[in-house]
Amino acid sequence: MYAIIRAGGQQHKVSEGDTLTVKRLAAEAGSTIEITDVLMVGGGEGGPVIGAPLVAGAKVVAEVAAHGKGHKRDMFKYTRRVRSRVQRGFRPSETTLVIKTISV
């Protein structure tokens, strides 16, 4: 069974046992969270269930494995004739989730 969920403004396809990296969530490491923004559930009995926009009563239970920082993202700005150069970068905060169960 798989589900398409919305976490941090992005959509992710998940199955039970998957490890997923999303934008930083306000939850402690080791705790469990319920994601109720389920857009679609498939692979179960009766075919896929598509929400409009969400599937009613569906939820995904996940465990927060860790918090950390992602890969560095660089930005470079150059203005011609003035010859000004600006280089900036940042590392986004991320949360790693382990999907436990998917229920409809």
Summary of the structure (lengths in Angstrom):
residues: 104
radius of gyration: 18.5
end to end distance: 10.5
largest distance: 64.4
contacts: 268
relative contact order: 0.30
helix: 0%
strand: 62%
